[in-house]
Amino acid sequence: MNLKKIAHYAVLIVIACIFLVPLLYVFYNSLLPYRYVQTWAPIDVWTLDNYKELFQKYPILQWYWNTFVSTVIVVVGNLVFPVMAGYALAKLRFPGRKLIFSILLISMMVPFQLMMIQMYIMLAKMNMHNTIWAITLPFLSQTMYLFIARQFFYSVPDELIEAARIDGVSHAGAFFKIVCPMSKPLYATIAILAFTGTWNSYLVPATFINRIEKYTLVVGLQTVNMSFFQKTNLTMAGVVLLSFPVILFFIFNQKKFVQGVMSSGIKA
């Protein structure tokens, strides 16, 4: 191993340690009684009582379930609808294709806060507020993922699809049998972004849901933080409960995620 490679790995290790410090700090303080928070405490005072208190006083498991269900619905929706629309805009030739894409890009420039009130009114009229559909149905197809899918499919050779069409395969068949198996990096990218965005979302569930048993984990833990804002140890335990599913999900999909991000910008 040459000196250049050693220096490269050394820099990567230093950067990794820098990013790990906040995670380790939060986890460490979540194991301490309140009087030991932000101090160097001996191992014999470490405890899981902070986690026990959270689970005993609050419906943490229900909040986990609500978050899990809403996240799965949104992730699946965005793995289907934006991907299919992105393929159509990238590979199919039809009148108004560029106009439709331009309108979609313009819609990304409108702040979500401007649409949220009208969205809430519509959901309330349909009696969907305080339900799982209020925080999932409007987000099953998001323009950002459509843009990523379109850019990714531009990197798929047209000759491959044309060869399938000559063999008698329909556009749908070419998409499902040929393009989809090649698009694992794209699916991993959208899955990670949709998962983290939905799992960590606070504004939408806090606005559309006001029943404690319907809370998602972020909203529920924020109520804990507001109730025990001086108990840093409980807050840290809540952060750990919220963060570790996202970290695990990213670890298992990081390679495909990097490939997808690199591929999505090959052609414009």
Secondary structure, 3 states (H helix, E strand, C coil): CCHHHHHHHHHHHHHHHHHHHHHHHHHHHHCCCHHHCCCCCCHHHCCCHHHHHHHHHCCHHHHHHHHHHHHHHHHHHHHHHHHHHHHHHHHCCCCCHHHHHHHHHHHHCCCHHHHHHHHHHHHHHCCCCCCHHHHCHHHCCCHHHHHHHHHHHCCCCHHHHHHHHHCCCCHHHHHHHHHHHHCHHHHHHHHHHHHHHHHCCCHHHHHHCCCHHHCCHHHHHHHHHHHCCCCHHHHHHHHHHHHHHHHHHHHHHHHHHHHHHHHCCCCC
